[in-house]
């Protein structure tokens, strides 16, 4: 059985295609020696609506789904006209943590040349946000949007960041 089938990822909403892209990129980064936290893979599936729990944090060694939660995308991503404040798809390597204007946050380094390789300089980070909230999603049908960061619910930010920090693979999937 594949990891995808073993974890029953189809039943929790992650498409096989998104997982296979993520696994392929994870394999490449792992074999290049760029992951010092290689058992963890984070997948933000931005092909799903923002009201869905579309961030999947997987333990590939223990075959566990560690988190499945909401995640915001950039305000000018999706159907809006292209401009700044968009989410950049592709592969990232997680970096160090810091306390900033959004509290406990995690730096990301994009590894896709011409797509997300300026993420570190743009301060694209994982952070908690009050606009990433289930009650807001149920009442409005969507969650708030970030300035390009994959923002997570405030109450889950610290445990998520602590699991994925320090050179693990973070993949943003878009169709």
N, CA, C and O atoms as a DFTB+ gen file, in Angstrom:
700 C
 N C O
     1  1       0.834      -1.204       0.000
     2  2       0.000       0.000       0.000
     3  2       0.864       1.246       0.000
     4  3       1.922       1.279       0.628
     5  1       0.411       2.269      -0.704
     6  2       1.129       3.540      -0.712
     7  2       0.827       4.303       0.577
     8  3      -0.120       3.985       1.296
     9  1       1.648       5.312       0.853
    10  2       1.401       6.174       2.010
    11  2       0.029       6.824       1.872
    12  3      -0.716       6.927       2.846
    13  1      -0.301       7.260       0.661
    14  2      -1.590       7.912       0.409
    15  2      -2.745       7.003       0.821
    16  3      -3.671       7.431       1.510
    17  1      -2.677       5.741       0.391
    18  2      -3.752       4.793       0.718
    19  2      -3.729       4.406       2.193
    20  3      -4.782       4.286       2.818
    21  1      -2.544       4.210       2.749
    22  2      -2.431       3.824       4.157
    23  2      -3.001       4.882       5.089
    24  3      -3.604       4.559       6.112
    25  1      -2.809       6.146       4.732
    26  2      -3.317       7.237       5.566
    27  2      -4.758       7.624       5.222
    28  3      -5.338       8.499       5.866
    29  1      -5.334       6.973       4.206
    30  2      -6.708       7.265       3.769
    31  2      -6.889       8.757       3.478
    32  3      -7.883       9.370       3.867
    33  1      -5.902       9.316       2.784
    34  2      -5.913      10.755       2.524
    35  2      -7.066      11.168       1.621
    36  3      -7.534      12.304       1.692
    37  1      -7.525      10.261       0.779
    38  2      -8.689      10.581      -0.057
    39  2      -9.914      10.853       0.795
    40  3     -10.712      11.731       0.465
    41  1     -10.079      10.116       1.886
    42  2     -11.272      10.273       2.723
    43  2     -11.258      11.558       3.538
    44  3     -12.297      11.982       4.043
    45  1     -10.078      12.190       3.672
    46  2     -10.029      13.464       4.408
    47  2      -9.833      14.657       3.479
    48  3      -9.630      15.783       3.934
    49  1      -9.895      14.399       2.167
    50  2      -9.955      15.519       1.222
    51  2      -8.714      15.828       0.412
    52  3      -8.778      16.677      -0.476
    53  1      -7.591      15.185       0.672
    54  2      -6.374      15.473      -0.089
    55  2      -6.371      14.638      -1.366
    56  3      -6.470      13.412      -1.316
    57  1      -6.257      15.301      -2.493
    58  2      -6.273      14.574      -3.763
    59  2      -4.977      13.783      -3.933
    60  3      -3.919      14.169      -3.437
    61  1      -5.093      12.674      -4.644
    62  2      -3.925      11.847      -4.930
    63  2      -2.886      12.655      -5.710
    64  3      -1.686      12.533      -5.464
    65  1      -3.354      13.483      -6.655
    66  2      -2.438      14.272      -7.478
    67  2      -1.622      15.239      -6.616
    68  3      -0.407      15.346      -6.783
    69  1      -2.282      15.938      -5.703
    70  2      -1.569      16.867      -4.822
    71  2      -0.541      16.117      -3.980
    72  3       0.590      16.575      -3.816
    73  1      -0.939      14.961      -3.448
    74  2      -0.013      14.182      -2.629
    75  2       1.166      13.681      -3.458
    76  3       2.310      13.748      -3.007
    77  1       0.903      13.187      -4.647
    78  2       1.989      12.649      -5.468
    79  2       2.983      13.731      -5.879
    80  3       4.189      13.481      -5.894
    81  1       2.499      14.928      -6.213
    82  2       3.408      16.053      -6.492
    83  2       4.258      16.360      -5.257
    84  3       5.471      16.548      -5.351
    85  1       3.595      16.406      -4.102
    86  2       4.298      16.724      -2.856
    87  2       5.348      15.664      -2.538
    88  3       6.471      15.990      -2.154
    89  1       4.983      14.417      -2.695
    90  2       5.917      13.334      -2.385
    91  2       7.120      13.342      -3.339
    92  3       8.251      13.083      -2.926
    93  1       6.864      13.638      -4.603
    94  2       7.955      13.703      -5.585
    95  2       8.951      14.816      -5.212
    96  3      10.162      14.599      -5.229
    97  1       8.439      15.988      -4.881
    98  2       9.309      17.094      -4.474
    99  2      10.033      16.809      -3.175
   100  3      11.210      17.135      -3.027
   101  1       9.320      16.192      -2.222
   102  2       9.931      15.814      -0.943
   103  2      11.096      14.858      -1.204
   104  3      12.174      15.017      -0.632
   105  1      10.873      13.857      -2.077
   106  2      11.935      12.895      -2.412
   107  2      13.163      13.604      -2.971
   108  3      14.291      13.288      -2.591
   109  1      12.948      14.557      -3.869
   110  2      14.060      15.297      -4.483
   111  2      14.838      16.067      -3.419
   112  3      16.066      15.988      -3.365
   113  1      14.122      16.814      -2.569
   114  2      14.779      17.584      -1.511
   115  2      15.501      16.673      -0.527
   116  3      16.591      17.000      -0.059
   117  1      14.898      15.536      -0.215
   118  2      15.510      14.579       0.711
   119  2      16.812      14.032       0.126
   120  3      17.838      13.997       0.806
   121  1      16.765      13.610      -1.127
   122  2      17.955      13.043      -1.758
   123  2      19.055      14.081      -2.006
   124  3      20.225      13.721      -2.139
   125  1      18.693      15.344      -2.066
   126  2      19.685      16.417      -2.170
   127  2      20.262      16.774      -0.802
   128  3      21.169      17.601      -0.713
   129  1      19.748      16.161       0.266
   130  2      20.238      16.425       1.617
   131  2      19.801      17.753       2.188
   132  3      20.459      18.290       3.079
   133  1      18.696      18.298       1.690
   134  2      18.256      19.626       2.121
   135  2      17.273      19.599       3.284
   136  3      16.906      20.650       3.809
   137  1      16.842      18.402       3.695
   138  2      15.865      18.278       4.773
   139  2      16.510      17.649       5.998
   140  3      16.913      16.486       5.957
   141  1      16.611      18.399       7.081
   142  2      17.111      17.805       8.313
   143  2      15.949      17.351       9.196
   144  3      16.163      16.750      10.249
   145  1      14.735      17.635       8.771
   146  2      13.516      17.160       9.431
   147  2      12.732      16.378       8.361
   148  3      11.645      16.799       7.967
   149  1      13.281      15.238       7.888
   150  2      12.738      14.589       6.699
   151  2      11.497      13.721       6.915
   152  3      10.923      13.237       5.940
   153  1      11.074      13.513       8.138
   154  2       9.898      12.659       8.326
   155  2       8.600      13.439       8.164
   156  3       7.531      12.845       8.028
   157  1       8.688      14.771       8.178
   158  2       7.485      15.608       8.126
   159  2       7.308      16.215       6.737
   160  3       8.256      16.711       6.127
   161  1       6.073      16.161       6.259
   162  2       5.700      16.786       4.992
   163  2       4.415      17.579       5.224
   164  3       3.408      17.033       5.672
   165  1       4.466      18.873       4.914
   166  2       3.283      19.739       5.025
   167  2       2.791      20.044       3.613
   168  3       3.570      20.431       2.741
   169  1       1.483      19.863       3.400
   170  2       0.875      20.118       2.095
   171  2      -0.299      21.068       2.289
   172  3      -1.253      20.747       2.997
   173  1      -0.226      22.238       1.659
   174  2      -1.345      23.183       1.638
   175  2      -1.987      23.035       0.254
   176  3      -1.394      23.409      -0.759
   177  1      -3.191      22.493       0.227
   178  2      -3.873      22.212      -1.046
   179  2      -4.803      23.366      -1.393
   180  3      -5.982      23.355      -1.040
   181  1      -4.256      24.367      -2.092
   182  2      -5.021      25.553      -2.439
   183  2      -5.967      25.333      -3.619
   184  3      -6.581      26.287      -4.097
   185  1      -6.095      24.098      -4.095
   186  2      -7.122      23.808      -5.091
   187  2      -8.481      23.631      -4.400
   188  3      -9.519      23.616      -5.060
   189  1      -8.467      23.498      -3.074
   190  2      -9.700      23.379      -2.294
   191  2     -10.153      24.759      -1.816
   192  3      -9.337      25.672      -1.690
   193  1     -11.454      24.914      -1.549
   194  2     -11.935      26.191      -1.005
   195  2     -11.306      26.487       0.361
   196  3     -10.937      25.569       1.094
   197  1     -11.189      27.771       0.692
   198  2     -10.553      28.159       1.953
   199  2     -11.343      27.710       3.179
   200  3     -10.789      27.648       4.277
   201  1     -12.621      27.399       3.012
   202  2     -13.433      26.933       4.138
   203  2     -13.139      25.480       4.499
   204  3     -13.616      24.996       5.526
   205  1     -12.358      24.770       3.673
   206  2     -11.994      23.382       3.949
   207  2     -10.698      23.329       4.746
   208  3      -9.857      24.222       4.651
   209  1     -10.554      22.283       5.521
   210  2      -9.296      22.044       6.239
   211  2      -8.317      21.477       5.221
   212  3      -8.280      20.268       4.993
   213  1      -7.532      22.342       4.616
   214  2      -6.724      21.982       3.460
   215  2      -5.226      22.033       3.705
   216  3      -4.441      21.979       2.758
   217  1      -4.821      22.136       4.961
   218  2      -3.411      21.987       5.316
   219  2      -3.264      20.631       5.990
   220  3      -3.908      20.348       6.999
   221  1      -2.402      19.798       5.411
   222  2      -2.173      18.447       5.898
   223  2      -0.715      18.355       6.331
   224  3       0.190      18.622       5.541
   225  1      -0.493      17.983       7.571
   226  2       0.864      17.785       8.055
   227  2       1.000      16.303       8.374
   228  3       0.320      15.763       9.246
   229  1       1.902      15.670       7.638
   230  2       2.029      14.220       7.671
   231  2       3.366      13.793       8.260
   232  3       4.395      14.424       8.017
   233  1       3.340      12.720       9.031
   234  2       4.556      12.059       9.484
   235  2       4.740      10.853       8.571
   236  3       4.015       9.864       8.679
   237  1       5.719      10.944       7.671
   238  2       5.923       9.909       6.663
   239  2       6.596       8.668       7.223
   240  3       6.561       7.612       6.590
   241  1       7.200       8.771       8.380
   242  2       7.854       7.615       8.989
   243  2       6.853       6.782       9.785
   244  3       6.838       5.555       9.692
   245  1       6.028       7.457      10.561
   246  2       5.068       6.768      11.422
   247  2       3.696       6.600      10.762
   248  3       2.779       6.037      11.361
   249  1       3.561       7.096       9.518
   250  2       2.292       7.000       8.783
   251  2       1.152       7.580       9.607
   252  3       0.191       6.890       9.943
   253  1       1.282       8.875       9.926
   254  2       0.253       9.567      10.709
   255  2      -0.060      10.914      10.089
   256  3       0.813      11.575       9.526
   257  1      -1.317      11.311      10.200
   258  2      -1.716      12.674       9.896
   259  2      -1.614      13.432      11.216
   260  3      -2.393      13.192      12.139
   261  1      -0.660      14.338      11.299
   262  2      -0.419      15.067      12.542
   263  2      -1.390      16.231      12.705
   264  3      -1.848      16.514      13.812
   265  1      -1.701      16.902      11.601
   266  2      -2.656      18.011      11.599
   267  2      -3.409      18.018      10.282
   268  3      -2.860      17.691       9.230
   269  1      -4.648      18.388      10.359
   270  2      -5.436      18.775       9.200
   271  2      -6.220      19.992       9.656
   272  3      -7.053      19.900      10.557
   273  1      -5.950      21.136       9.030
   274  2      -6.538      22.377       9.522
   275  2      -6.737      23.378       8.392
   276  3      -6.340      23.150       7.249
   277  1      -7.355      24.475       8.744
   278  2      -7.528      25.581       7.810
   279  2      -6.191      26.250       7.533
   280  3      -5.288      26.234       8.370
   281  1      -6.078      26.839       6.344
   282  2      -4.898      27.627       6.007
   283  2      -5.321      28.700       5.009
   284  3      -6.022      28.415       4.037
   285  1      -4.891      29.932       5.257
   286  2      -5.237      31.060       4.380
   287  2      -4.277      31.130       3.200
   288  3      -3.126      30.699       3.277
   289  1      -4.784      31.684       2.114
   290  2      -3.930      31.990       0.967
   291  2      -3.904      33.508       0.781
   292  3      -4.674      34.240       1.402
   293  1      -3.011      33.954      -0.078
   294  2      -2.858      35.387      -0.314
   295  2      -4.107      36.017      -0.886
   296  3      -4.829      35.388      -1.660
   297  1      -4.364      37.251      -0.510
   298  2      -5.622      37.916      -0.888
   299  2      -5.794      38.084      -2.392
   300  3      -6.928      38.181      -2.861
   301  1      -4.731      38.121      -3.152
   302  2      -4.855      38.275      -4.600
   303  2      -4.598      36.974      -5.349
   304  3      -4.292      36.987      -6.541
   305  1      -4.724      35.856      -4.649
   306  2      -4.633      34.551      -5.293
   307  2      -6.023      34.136      -5.755
   308  3      -7.033      34.715      -5.353
   309  1      -6.047      33.132      -6.599
   310  2      -7.335      32.621      -7.039
   311  2      -7.894      33.433      -8.182
   312  3      -7.209      33.668      -9.177
   313  1      -9.146      33.868      -8.045
   314  2      -9.852      34.498      -9.156
   315  2      -9.544      35.979      -9.337
   316  3      -9.891      36.556     -10.368
   317  1      -8.906      36.598      -8.366
   318  2      -8.601      38.016      -8.504
   319  2      -7.542      38.265      -9.566
   320  3      -6.873      37.338     -10.023
   321  1      -7.403      39.496      -9.944
   322  2      -6.392      39.868     -10.925
   323  2      -4.999      39.708     -10.343
   324  3      -4.798      39.917      -9.147
   325  1      -4.038      39.340     -11.174
   326  2      -2.673      39.160     -10.672
   327  2      -2.088      40.468     -10.134
   328  3      -2.272      41.531     -10.727
   329  1      -1.399      40.379      -9.029
   330  2      -0.687      41.504      -8.432
   331  2       0.097      40.961      -7.253
   332  3       0.289      39.751      -7.141
   333  1       0.547      41.836      -6.381
   334  2       1.242      41.346      -5.196
   335  2       0.223      40.766      -4.223
   336  3      -0.976      40.755      -4.500
   337  1       0.697      40.298      -3.115
   338  2      -0.113      39.658      -2.073
   339  2      -0.733      38.350      -2.544
   340  3      -1.805      37.962      -2.081
   341  1      -0.057      37.672      -3.464
   342  2      -0.501      36.373      -3.923
   343  2       0.273      35.283      -3.191
   344  3       1.398      35.500      -2.742
   345  1      -0.336      34.123      -3.079
   346  2       0.392      32.958      -2.602
   347  2       1.222      32.432      -3.757
   348  3       0.781      32.457      -4.906
   349  1       2.403      31.963      -3.461
   350  2       3.257      31.385      -4.486
   351  2       3.265      29.873      -4.309
   352  3       3.625      29.378      -3.241
   353  1       2.874      29.135      -5.341
   354  2       2.838      27.675      -5.229
   355  2       4.242      27.086      -5.240
   356  3       5.221      27.783      -5.508
   357  1       4.323      25.818      -4.951
   358  2       5.581      25.101      -5.055
   359  2       6.148      24.670      -3.721
   360  3       5.459      24.649      -2.702
   361  1       7.432      24.327      -3.758
   362  2       8.110      23.757      -2.607
   363  2       8.886      24.803      -1.833
   364  3       9.506      25.707      -2.393
   365  1       8.824      24.638      -0.515
   366  2       9.538      25.490       0.423
   367  2      10.277      24.597       1.405
   368  3       9.889      23.455       1.648
   369  1      11.330      25.133       1.954
   370  2      12.001      24.494       3.080
   371  2      11.782      25.407       4.281
   372  3      12.044      26.608       4.228
   373  1      11.295      24.807       5.361
   374  2      11.025      25.600       6.557
   375  2      12.326      25.993       7.223
   376  3      13.329      25.284       7.135
   377  1      12.295      27.134       7.892
   378  2      13.504      27.658       8.523
   379  2      13.342      27.831      10.012
   380  3      12.778      26.989      10.710
   381  1      13.860      28.960      10.476
   382  2      13.855      29.235      11.905
   383  2      12.577      29.965      12.313
   384  3      11.864      30.535      11.488
   385  1      12.321      29.922      13.602
   386  2      11.159      30.606      14.163
   387  2      11.589      31.965      14.704
   388  3      12.772      32.218      14.935
   389  1      10.605      32.825      14.899
   390  2      10.848      34.133      15.496
   391  2       9.516      34.669      16.003
   392  3       8.463      34.143      15.645
   393  1       9.548      35.686      16.813
   394  2       8.341      36.365      17.262
   395  2       8.259      37.693      16.540
   396  3       9.140      38.542      16.679
   397  1       7.198      37.871      15.767
   398  2       7.014      39.083      14.988
   399  2       5.651      39.693      15.232
   400  3       5.028      39.457      16.268
   401  1       5.188      40.484      14.268
   402  2       3.908      41.182      14.459
   403  2       2.716      40.230      14.519
   404  3       1.653      40.602      15.017
   405  1       2.882      39.006      14.018
   406  2       1.825      37.990      14.107
   407  2       2.135      36.961      15.182
   408  3       1.549      35.879      15.191
   409  1       3.048      37.287      16.083
   410  2       3.423      36.350      17.145
   411  2       4.432      35.331      16.635
   412  3       5.263      35.626      15.776
   413  1       4.338      34.138      17.180
   414  2       5.269      33.061      16.846
   415  2       5.106      32.711      15.373
   416  3       4.008      32.375      14.931
   417  1       6.193      32.788      14.615
   418  2       6.143      32.622      13.163
   419  2       7.309      31.776      12.683
   420  3       8.280      31.565      13.410
   421  1       7.203      31.295      11.451
   422  2       8.193      30.399      10.872
   423  2       8.579      30.880       9.486
   424  3       7.723      31.054       8.618
   425  1       9.880      31.094       9.281
   426  2      10.369      31.552       7.978
   427  2      10.344      30.408       6.968
   428  3      10.551      29.245       7.312
   429  1      10.084      30.771       5.713
   430  2      10.054      29.814       4.613
   431  2      11.022      30.260       3.524
   432  3      11.131      31.450       3.226
   433  1      11.715      29.304       2.940
   434  2      12.588      29.574       1.807
   435  2      12.027      28.826       0.608
   436  3      11.967      27.597       0.611
   437  1      11.617      29.562      -0.414
   438  2      11.088      28.943      -1.626
   439  2      12.223      28.382      -2.467
   440  3      13.284      28.996      -2.577
   441  1      11.999      27.217      -3.059
   442  2      13.050      26.568      -3.845
   443  2      12.713      26.473      -5.331
   444  3      13.447      25.842      -6.092
   445  1      11.606      27.096      -5.752
   446  2      11.171      27.052      -7.144
   447  2      11.634      28.331      -7.842
   448  3      11.060      29.399      -7.630
   449  1      12.656      28.222      -8.663
   450  2      13.241      29.375      -9.355
   451  2      12.167      30.113     -10.170
   452  3      11.471      29.504     -10.983
   453  1      12.040      31.409      -9.947
   454  2      11.092      32.230     -10.687
   455  2       9.644      32.095     -10.233
   456  3       8.766      32.775     -10.765
   457  1       9.386      31.237      -9.268
   458  2       8.013      31.040      -8.776
   459  2       7.891      31.490      -7.327
   460  3       7.056      32.333      -6.998
   461  1       8.732      30.921      -6.459
   462  2       8.643      31.275      -5.039
   463  2      10.010      31.517      -4.401
   464  3      10.119      31.587      -3.177
   465  1      11.044      31.644      -5.219
   466  2      12.392      31.777      -4.679
   467  2      12.664      33.138      -4.020
   468  3      13.751      33.354      -3.483
   469  1      11.708      34.036      -4.056
   470  2      11.847      35.320      -3.373
   471  2      11.027      35.362      -2.069
   472  3      10.892      36.418      -1.450
   473  1      10.493      34.219      -1.667
   474  2       9.616      34.167      -0.492
   475  2      10.316      34.630       0.778
   476  3       9.727      35.355       1.579
   477  1      11.545      34.228       0.966
   478  2      12.274      34.618       2.173
   479  2      12.416      36.135       2.238
   480  3      12.191      36.743       3.284
   481  1      12.791      36.743       1.110
   482  2      12.938      38.213       1.061
   483  2      11.601      38.930       1.192
   484  3      11.552      40.049       1.703
   485  1      10.518      38.308       0.743
   486  2       9.179      38.900       0.853
   487  2       8.568      38.679       2.231
   488  3       7.466      39.155       2.506
   489  1       9.277      37.957       3.098
   490  2       8.794      37.621       4.446
   491  2       7.520      36.783       4.392
   492  3       6.580      37.014       5.153
   493  1       7.501      35.814       3.492
   494  2       6.405      34.844       3.443
   495  2       6.690      33.815       4.529
   496  3       7.680      33.086       4.464
   497  1       5.817      33.767       5.522
   498  2       6.045      32.941       6.709
   499  2       4.755      32.226       7.099
   500  3       3.663      32.611       6.683
   501  1       4.904      31.188       7.897
   502  2       3.751      30.541       8.521
   503  2       3.509      31.273       9.836
   504  3       4.431      31.441      10.634
   505  1       2.281      31.706      10.062
   506  2       1.939      32.396      11.307
   507  2       0.476      32.170      11.622
   508  3      -0.302      31.779      10.751
   509  1       0.107      32.414      12.850
   510  2      -1.285      32.337      13.263
   511  2      -2.008      33.617      12.889
   512  3      -1.404      34.689      12.829
   513  1      -3.312      33.500      12.636
   514  2      -4.110      34.678      12.289
   515  2      -5.541      34.492      12.778
   516  3      -6.111      33.406      12.672
   517  1      -6.112      35.564      13.314
   518  2      -7.479      35.492      13.816
   519  2      -8.504      35.327      12.691
   520  3      -9.629      34.899      12.951
   521  1      -8.147      35.652      11.469
   522  2      -9.066      35.495      10.339
   523  2      -9.090      34.080       9.774
   524  3      -9.828      33.801       8.829
   525  1      -8.286      33.185      10.347
   526  2      -8.303      31.773       9.963
   527  2      -9.026      31.046      11.087
   528  3      -8.415      30.597      12.057
   529  1     -10.354      30.940      10.932
   530  2     -11.197      30.499      12.030
   531  2     -12.392      29.714      11.499
   532  3     -13.029      30.120      10.527
   533  1     -12.691      28.592      12.139
   534  2     -13.798      27.741      11.687
   535  2     -15.154      28.433      11.764
   536  3     -15.983      28.267      10.870
   537  1     -15.387      29.202      12.816
   538  2     -16.698      29.853      12.940
   539  2     -16.884      30.887      11.830
   540  3     -17.980      31.024      11.286
   541  1     -15.828      31.605      11.497
   542  2     -15.893      32.562      10.385
   543  2     -16.139      31.816       9.064
   544  3     -16.934      32.251       8.231
   545  1     -15.447      30.694       8.893
   546  2     -15.614      29.897       7.665
   547  2     -17.043      29.394       7.539
   548  3     -17.605      29.406       6.444
   549  1     -17.653      28.944       8.664
   550  2     -19.028      28.445       8.555
   551  2     -20.041      29.542       8.327
   552  3     -21.033      29.333       7.629
   553  1     -19.810      30.714       8.904
   554  2     -20.789      31.783       8.708
   555  2     -20.629      32.490       7.359
   556  3     -21.626      32.891       6.759
   557  1     -19.396      32.650       6.874
   558  2     -19.159      33.392       5.626
   559  2     -18.966      32.491       4.399
   560  3     -19.153      32.928       3.264
   561  1     -18.591      31.230       4.644
   562  2     -18.312      30.322       3.536
   563  2     -16.863      30.366       3.081
   564  3     -16.494      29.681       2.126
   565  1     -16.046      31.155       3.743
   566  2     -14.622      31.273       3.433
   567  2     -13.915      31.859       4.654
   568  3     -14.559      32.336       5.588
   569  1     -12.582      31.817       4.634
   570  2     -11.805      32.454       5.705
   571  2     -11.138      33.696       5.147
   572  3     -11.133      33.922       3.936
   573  1     -10.575      34.500       6.037
   574  2      -9.856      35.688       5.602
   575  2      -8.614      35.314       4.811
   576  3      -8.205      34.153       4.780
   577  1      -8.025      36.308       4.177
   578  2      -6.845      36.081       3.351
   579  2      -5.663      36.857       3.892
   580  3      -5.809      37.895       4.538
   581  1      -4.490      36.320       3.609
   582  2      -3.247      36.924       4.094
   583  2      -2.636      37.823       3.022
   584  3      -3.243      38.063       1.979
   585  1      -1.444      38.309       3.290
   586  2      -0.692      39.087       2.304
   587  2       0.253      38.174       1.516
   588  3       1.263      38.627       0.976
   589  1      -0.085      36.897       1.459
   590  2       0.719      35.916       0.724
   591  2       1.222      34.786       1.594
   592  3       1.782      33.815       1.085
   593  1       1.033      34.895       2.893
   594  2       1.515      33.869       3.828
   595  2       0.498      32.745       3.998
   596  3      -0.709      32.980       3.953
   597  1       0.994      31.517       4.195
   598  2       0.084      30.430       4.565
   599  2      -0.216      30.535       6.070
   600  3       0.449      29.902       6.890
   601  1      -1.218      31.336       6.412
   602  2      -1.574      31.583       7.807
   603  2      -2.498      30.480       8.312
   604  3      -3.338      29.969       7.570
   605  1      -2.331      30.121       9.580
   606  2      -3.086      29.034      10.208
   607  2      -3.874      29.577      11.403
   608  3      -3.647      30.710      11.827
   609  1      -4.798      28.777      11.950
   610  2      -5.536      29.243      13.129
   611  2      -4.577      29.583      14.278
   612  3      -3.608      28.866      14.528
   613  1      -4.867      30.684      14.967
   614  2      -3.984      31.135      16.051
   615  2      -3.724      30.050      17.088
   616  3      -2.593      29.876      17.540
   617  1      -4.773      29.322      17.465
   618  2      -4.607      28.330      18.529
   619  2      -3.760      27.133      18.105
   620  3      -3.272      26.390      18.956
   621  1      -3.583      26.940      16.804
   622  2      -2.782      25.813      16.317
   623  2      -1.405      26.233      15.811
   624  3      -0.583      25.379      15.478
   625  1      -1.150      27.516      15.750
   626  2       0.099      28.008      15.149
   627  2       1.345      27.451      15.837
   628  3       2.230      26.921      15.166
   629  1       1.424      27.561      17.136
   630  2       2.645      27.121      17.822
   631  2       2.892      25.624      17.656
   632  3       4.008      25.248      17.299
   633  1       1.909      24.744      17.896
   634  2       2.211      23.318      17.713
   635  2       2.535      22.955      16.261
   636  3       3.393      22.106      16.016
   637  1       1.866      23.583      15.303
   638  2       2.172      23.320      13.896
   639  2       3.593      23.767      13.576
   640  3       4.371      23.009      12.997
   641  1       3.926      24.980      13.947
   642  2       5.260      25.519      13.662
   643  2       6.343      24.658      14.311
   644  3       7.377      24.392      13.699
   645  1       6.107      24.228      15.536
   646  2       7.111      23.418      16.227
   647  2       7.342      22.071      15.544
   648  3       8.447      21.533      15.609
   649  1       6.336      21.528      14.903
   650  2       6.485      20.249      14.199
   651  2       7.189      20.415      12.861
   652  3       7.994      19.566      12.479
   653  1       6.898      21.499      12.141
   654  2       7.426      21.624      10.774
   655  2       8.684      22.470      10.655
   656  3       9.255      22.554       9.567
   657  1       9.135      23.095      11.727
   658  2      10.297      23.994      11.645
   659  2      11.590      23.232      11.356
   660  3      11.637      22.003      11.402
   661  1      12.620      23.994      11.062
   662  2      13.978      23.469      10.927
   663  2      14.156      22.463       9.792
   664  3      14.470      21.293      10.014
   665  1      13.947      22.949       8.587
   666  2      14.277      22.206       7.365
   667  2      13.405      20.994       7.089
   668  3      13.906      19.892       6.867
   669  1      12.101      21.207       7.105
   670  2      11.176      20.199       6.583
   671  2      10.587      20.747       5.289
   672  3      10.788      21.913       4.952
   673  1       9.871      19.913       4.581
   674  2       9.286      20.283       3.288
   675  2       7.865      20.813       3.481
   676  3       7.034      20.175       4.127
   677  1       7.602      21.987       2.912
   678  2       6.274      22.598       2.917
   679  2       5.908      22.830       1.457
   680  3       6.621      23.524       0.732
   681  1       4.794      22.244       1.032
   682  2       4.394      22.306      -0.381
   683  2       3.051      23.016      -0.511
   684  3       2.092      22.662       0.174
   685  1       2.979      24.011      -1.384
   686  2       1.718      24.679      -1.702
   687  2       1.286      24.218      -3.076
   688  3       1.958      24.468      -4.077
   689  1       0.150      23.539      -3.108
   690  2      -0.394      22.964      -4.341
   691  2      -1.519      23.847      -4.869
   692  3      -2.431      24.219      -4.131
   693  1      -1.443      24.174      -6.152
   694  2      -2.528      24.869      -6.857
   695  2      -2.700      24.184      -8.192
   696  3      -1.748      23.625      -8.737
   697  1      -3.899      24.225      -8.718
   698  2      -4.119      23.667     -10.063
   699  2      -3.796      24.713     -11.077
   700  3      -3.909      24.465     -12.278
